[in-house]
Amino acid sequence: MKAHKRKLKMNTHFCRCYYLVLLSLTLFACGGDSSQTVTPLRSVTPSYSTLPAKISENGINIYFPDNFYVHQASGFAVTMDNAQGLKNVSWRQIAGPELSILAPHSQAIGFDIPAAGDYTLTLEVSTAVGQSSTHTLSFNAVESPQLTASVRLDHTVTERGKVSLRIEPNTAQNAAENKVLSRVDWQQIAGPTAHDLNAQHQLLFFNAPSVSRDSVLEFSAKLVFEDGTEATDSAMIVVKNTSIDENGYFPSAAGRVVTTDAFAYMADSEYADVLVDCVYSNTLASSCDFATLPLIGQQHNQIKIDDVMARVVVSHPWMGQRFREFLQESVSADDMLTLLGATTAVVISYDIRPSFYWSATGAIYLDAANFWRTAEERDTLNDQPDYRSNFGNDLKFSMPWRYVKNNQYYIRNGDYPAAARSSKPFSALEANVSWLMYHELGHANDFFPVSRWSTVPSNTTPLAYSADYEPSSNEFSQRFPLLSTDMQKLAQVSFAGQGATEQQKAIQASDVQAFFEPDQAPDYYCYSTVREDFATLFGHFMMAYRLGVSADVAILSSVDNPELLVTWGQRNRINSQDIQARVKSAVEAVFPQLNVAQIQLTLPPPQLMQAGRDWFSNVLLDEPLSPSAVNKKSVPLKPQDQQDYWQVFSIAPDTSHLKKSPGHQD
């Protein structure tokens, strides 16, 4: 693999990405759910015991539960009993009612058992030294004689990676007997001790331990109901021993260890052999040159779906299928295909949270939580909460934002709580993905505008090029600077995690209105960085133009305001006369094919919210309604579901922070 020798200097400011929480007030806005009154969790008890394998053949160890019950989650795991590990794994069902096996390439699979009967799977493995073997696994599933629950989901992680598990009662049983959950007890019962265990009711979070060879962890959870009845289940986690370069981009600069189960979605792509190494690897320590992995727009004048799919990296096959579905069916698809020319790759993975663009690789990284459509697909995701959710807690105001269409929430993830096991229509996927893609591709085209695609030298890299050539947002910010230094400083508290000063802690919502309303930002997040200002303007414009979706922004007091009454708010702020010039400049830089001035004449004008009315009922600006008339299912109702509703932006790293490492030349 060709690689450019420029490396990242270890700079925490560079690598930390700052994002917007759509409802930064959700922690105190999610009332009305009985689960908030349960008895506090017991502590998670670690264990040092080893999980015994059920089958051991020629160094291959296969693990599975003692019993298989209908409508309960179950799974299998496989490891090698030496440090070399397994190279390839393939699970396939050959008999029995159909199982939903969504990670057939992984060393651990999880699935729900749909019906009683006999099931047969085959497992094909190959080792690092070239040995191969095939194993046939049969089991019989029966009805459980007692209450059942499901811990989701048995899966594979990389050592030191972040892990989540979720337990749910059997939906049908629970509904029929109207049981009320009292307590959840989590326990690690086997394997090397996990780190930073954090049980939050039906969710468990932890960091996988470092291991010297692939190892299996097992966790159990017990649901205790108010009538004294109980339901239990367990799940297995395979922790993979893997190569990690401590000076690599992801471990050192991005502060994360990424999955080693990621792969090129199109195995026959001409870039399949370099994609993962160039954009999503724990050993990635130098930026691949454009001869190895060019921008899509360098290679194709008229970009087609297959041209993009040839650059897609996923952790699970369904993620690539859903991304293709989006590109085939979305109203925004033609825009996306054009804008994707500024990227080298698209990575969609269960362990990406939040989404981001990175000029070090030229790729966009998308949280797979935006793409699921079935309950089984959702089960494969990581529910780790966003670490930025507590930023700005000392401030006395909040500035939520949302997308609205036809006076209704456009993004409605609260309609699909995990426990309901429901599926989502394509329209819900489009709502989650379209705004996110416009924003991330705004970043990509900021660094690599279409006017430069044909002139980017093949012997340079995304990292070197973005350091040598200023992104469009630099000139934009000089022409159209935001003026409120107070808002800029507050944004560093809310989005960068800086501590609030005593003066900032005293700022009221009415003060923020005086700072924000006369300035020219469409929402609070624009003050976090110049890059975010630029990409947010572009994203809001494209959502309004292409999808007829309006953006709301509001200012609320976060003190003694349980009803979330609005101090000030506005819809379609991007089309106000004071902001139109900024919007026009940003959009023309990213998407010069559009006649922005003409389009702006067709967009709806700004509209003020009703001060003193709550945030939720202010979704209906044209008619007075009581809060009870608003469908509050469109917002998160349960603490354990709120991460599904967090709408996150990402920051495009500032290439001025990238320096040459001593001894290396461009």
C-alpha positions, 0 to 999 in steps of 0.5 A: 500500500502506498502511503504518504509519510506525513504523520499526525502530531499528537494534539488533543485539540485536533483530534477531539470532535465537537458535536451538537446535541439536538435536545441538550435538555433531554435529561430533564425533558424525558418525563412520564416514564415509569422506568425512571422510578425503579429501585437503583441498580446494584453494582456490577460484579466482575468475575475471573472465571473462564467460560468453558467451550462446549466444543473443542476440536484441533484448537478451535473452541465453540461456545453456546448456551445450555438451552435454546428458548423460543423468542429469546436471544441466543448466540454462538462464539468461536475462538482459537486457543492460541494467540495467532487467532482466526483469520476468516469466519463464516456462519451459515444456517442450513436448516430450521426456521430462518434466523436473522444472522447479521454478522456472519463474518464475526467470531460471535453471532447473536439472533432471536429464535423465532419458533420451536424446532430443530436448527442447523448451522455450519461454521467455516473457519481458517486460521492465520497459518492457513488451516481450515475446518468446517463444523456443523452445529445443531440445536433444538429450540423449545418453549420456555417453562418460565418468564424469558428476557433477552440480552442483546446481543452476542457479538465480537469487539476489539480489545479496549473497545467500547461495548454495550448490552441491553436486556429486554423482557419478552414483549408478549409475556410482559404485555399479557401479564402487565408486569412492572419492572422493579430492578435490573441486576447485571453481573459478569460471570466469565472471562477477563474482567471488563473495565469501567462497568456502568449499568444504567437500568436495562443497559450495560456499558463497559470497555473491553479488556486488553487480552493476549489471545481472543477471549470470551466474556459472559454477562448475565442480567436479571429482571426483577418485577414488582410481583417478585417474579424474575427473568434472566438471560446472558450474552457472550462477547468475544474480545479479539486480540489485535494489532494496535499501533499506539501512534496510529491515527485512531488510537492516538489522534482520534482517541479510539480503538476501532473494530477489526471486523470492518470490511469493504462492502463490495469484495470485488471492488478494485479498492477492496484490498486497501480500503480498510487499511487506508481509512479504518484500522488501528494500525493506520499511521500515515495517510494513503496517497491519492494514487492508492485511494483517489477521491471518487470525483478524481476517478468519475465525472458522472458518479454512479451508485456502484462507484460509491459502493466500491468505496464503502466500508461496513462492520455489518453487511446490512449497513451497506444494503441500507446505504445503497437503498438510500442512494437509490430511493432518496429525493436527495440521492442525485445531490449525494452522488455529486457531493460524494466526489469529494470523499475517498471512502464512506465508513459505516460501523456500529462503533462510530458514535458520533459521525464525523469527517476526517481530512486525514483520510478524506473519508466520512464516518457515519454512525450506523444508528442512522441506517437501521430499519428492522429491530434485528439491525438495531440490535447490532448497534452500540448504545454507548451514550455520547460523552458530550451530553453533559457539556454545558450543564452549568449554564442557565440556558439551552438552545435546542434545534430540530428539523420540521416538515409540515408542522411535524417533527421530521426526525421521529426516532422517539416513535421507535423505542427499542423495546417495541421491536418495531421496524422503520419505513424508508422515510424514517431512514431518509430523515436520519441520513439526509441531513447528516450526509448533507452536513458531512459532505459539506465538510468534505467539499469544504476541504476538496471543492469540485473545482480542485478534483481534477488538479489534485496530484496523485502523489499527495495525500488528503492530509498533506493537501488539506494542510497545504491548501486552505479550505473554502471556509477560511475565506468565507469566515473572513468575508462573513464573520460571526460577531458575537464573542459571547456566543463563541465563548459559550459554544466552547463550553457547550460543544468543546467541554470547557468549564464555564466561568462564573460570569458565564454561569450567570448568563440568562436565556434573555441575555443569550437572545440579545447575543444571538438574535441580531447576529448571523448564525442560523443556530448555536452550533455555528459558533463552535468552529468556522468549519461547523458554521460553513457546513451547517449553513449548507446543510440547512439550505439543502434540507429546505431546498431539496426536502422541504424541511425547515430548521428550528432553533430556540433559546430556553431557560434551563432553570425552573422551566420544567415545561420547556417554555421558549424565551425566543425561537425561530424557524427558517432562520437561514432565509432571513435577509441578514443571513442570506448572503452568508448562506449563498456564499457557503452553498455556492462554494460547496455546490456551484451547480445550483442557482442559490439566489433564485432558490432563496426566492422560493424558500419560506421566510423566517417565522418566530415562535411564540415566546412563553409557549413550550418547545413541543407545541411550538412545532405548530406555529400557525395555530394555538394549541395546548401542549396536550394536543402535540404528539410527544412521541416525536421526542424521546420518552425514556432515558435509555432511548435518548441516545437514539434521538441525539442528532450530532454534527461533526467537526472537520479537523483543522489542518493547521494542527497537522505538523510533520513528524521529525525525520519525515518529508512530504 
